[in-house]
Amino acid sequence: IFFVASRGHHSDIGGVSPGSMPPHSVNLKEEGASIVAFKLVKDGKFQEEGITDILVNQGDVPGTRNLKDNLSDLRAQVAANNSGIRLLHELVHENGLKKVEAYMHFIQHNAEMAVRNMLKKFASAHGTRAHSIDYMDDGTPIELTIEIDPKTGSACFDFEGTGPQILGNLNAPPAVTYSAVIYSLRSLVGQDIPLNQGCLTPIEFKIPSYSLLNPSDDVGVVGGNVLTSQRVVDVVLKAFLSCAASQGCMNNLTFGDDRFGYYETIAGGAGAGPTWEGRSGVHTHCTNTRITDPEILERRYPVLLRRFGLRKGSGGNGKHKGGDGVIREIEPLRPLVMSILSERRTLQPYGLNGGEPAMTGKNLLVKKDGVVLNIGAKRSGSLNVGERLVIETPGGGGYGKATD
């Protein structure tokens, strides 16, 4: 009757670089273990041998560097599912199956009507057609045309004009676009509703085949989930004239060696809106992560966190100012491979309604002799003791014309 699921991000599942977020991967194999289907628990027994083989033996690319953590995390996910099953049984036992099913439909119907009403209201104020376009740093466009039926509140989200899939890892399977759109719609409805599929009931999607947002099943996609998703959100919110762009990036930093892999996303600036200032130093939109506490980071990993603070003045100016990004500076205590996968290093997060754009981000390598190198948006390489990696994240765009 019901499916219970838990989703988690494992810090390393193999692949060509520690942390399994290689900046320059071009196919799935380079990004680590790829599992179409595997029965993790069979007859009540956790299939450790089978999943270990998948994670460790990956042919000509390295297997997982954190097998112990992988197995512990998978067991935790299984335990979470078992707790969910138990709680669902208790809910049905307490209220009856008919009532539980009815309320699940009520929740979805309520979400559907909230989205339909929002779309009708927008069409009444701005017309039945909305359009926007934004670009990845390599110039690939993401274009969206929205056609709204003002009577029913249904809408077609047409991504025709989006660029072709790329020889890289910014490709995003359609599920990423669906997730970015459902997040955006839930943010736009102006009321607190549980996240559920009902939000997408009024929406028809048109995504061109073999485009950046609907690629073939063998291309690199690790950047699509964490970078392209943010740009899709920017494009949707721009079409609805709701707010300026946020940092548009998750600033994915990984480091490690043949013994471990570590992965984090880094905060930046949020875009300003008609009645609010953009927040500074926050994870924006669908990042949905928290960064490791400095004390824990330095205790568990061979690094020093030299600096972590706001990047003053990086938010866009305007009647309402965009939020500032952050500066994060890390020094290895032994030679490590460090990789950065990021966006908004070339094209600025846009301002809206006369607001100014925010500053782009920077990724800098400080050598032992003090020479500073700009390493670009996507780079992987060895850092030695005495060298430092400095990540300066983008700000958020401003909203409205600034007044003296």
C-alpha positions, 0 to 999 in steps of 0.5 A: 500500500505504501512505500517507505524510503530514505535518501542520503548522500554518501561521502565517497562511493569510488570514482576517479577522485576522493569524495566522488565529485570529480570536477571533470568527469564525462561519464557515470563510471568516473563518478563511482558506483552506479547501481540500477537495482540491488536488493540490500535486505533479503529475507531480513538479512543485510546483504553486506557481501553483495553491496561491498562487491559493488562499492569496492570492485569498479573495474579500472576506476578506484572503488570506495575509500570509505567502505566502513562508513558506507556500510554503517550509513546504509544500515542506518538507512535500513533502520530508518526505513524499518522505523518508518514501517513501524510508525506507518503500521501504528498510524493505520492501527490507530486511525484505520487504513481508510482514514489514513489513505483519505488524508494522504489524498487530502494532503496532495489535493491541498498542495495541488489547489495551492499551486493552481491558485498561485498560477491563476493569481500570477496569470491575472496580474502578469498574463498567461505567458512567462519566460526566462533564460539564464546560462551556465558558466560555459555559456549553455542556456537554460530557457523556460517558457511557461504557458498558464491556463487562467481558468484551471490553473494548469501550466506547461513548463517548456524548456525548449531552447535549453542547450544540448547535453555536454561533455562534462558532468553538469548534465541533469536527468529530468528528476533534477528538473522536477525537484527544482520546479517542485521546490520553486512552486512550493516556495511561491505558493505563500503558504506552509504545505507539506512537500508532496507530488500534488504540487506537480499535478497541474504541471506539464513538462516539456524537456528536449531529449539529449539536452542538458536537462534530459541527457542520455543515461551514460553521461556525467551527472554529478554536477547536474544535481548540485549545480544545474539544479540551482540554475533551474531554480533561478530560471523558474523564480526569474520567470515568476518575477519573484526575487533576484538570483541567489548564489546559484552554486553549492560550491562542492569541495572534496578532499582526501587520499587513498584512505578517506574522502570528505565532501562539503558544500559551502554557503553563499548569498541569497537573492533579495526580493520585493520586501526583503534583504538577501541573507548572507552566508546561507545555504540557498534553495535546494542545497539542504545541507549543513557544513561540518563544525570547525572543531569536528572538521579539524579533529577528524581530518588532516586539515586546518581551517584558516578562515571562515567568514562573510565575504563583505560586499559580495551581494548585489546592491539595490533597494533591497541588497543581496546577501554576501557570500563567504570565504573559506580557507583550508590548509592540508596537514599532509598531501591531499587531493582537493577538488572543487566543483562550482559555478557562478565563477564567470557569470554574475547572479542577476539582480531583479527589477533594477537591482544590481548583480552580485559578485562572482565566486573565486577559487584560489590556490595560495602557494608556499611562496605566497603566490596566488593562483586562480584555479577556475570553477572546476579543478582537482589536484594535489595540495601540499603542506604549506599550501592553502585553498581559498574558496570565495563564494558568490553573493545574491543579487539585489532587488529594486533600484538603489536610492541615494 
